[in-house]
Amino acid sequence: MAVAGQRRDRGALLHHLPFLLVMLVVAVAALRIGQYHWRQGAALIGGALLLAGLLRAALPEAKAGLLAIRGKPVDVLTYGALSVLILFIAFTITGGPLS
């Protein structure tokens, strides 16, 4: 019985690996923002959203895990649009108290 439970737990972890990968990039972004490198942090968040969109587009529905929110086209479009918007803001805003 323990072997079947271990397989089930490992399968659940692998099922959410894409989401964990995206969240790892977001954690690095939060660290950079906390170190007052907010442009790099914002660019990393945009990159994390781009990664989420690419993973959502490439993976089948059953393996997308927590990246699957709605239908695949809606998810990919939403992740992509938010990624482009955040990257645009990160690369174009200059000055301010955090520069």
Secondary structure as UniProt FT lines:
FT   HELIX           2..15
FT   HELIX           17..34
FT   TURN            35..36
FT   HELIX           38..58
FT   HELIX           61..63
FT   HELIX           65..67
FT   HELIX           72..92
FT   TURN            97..98
//
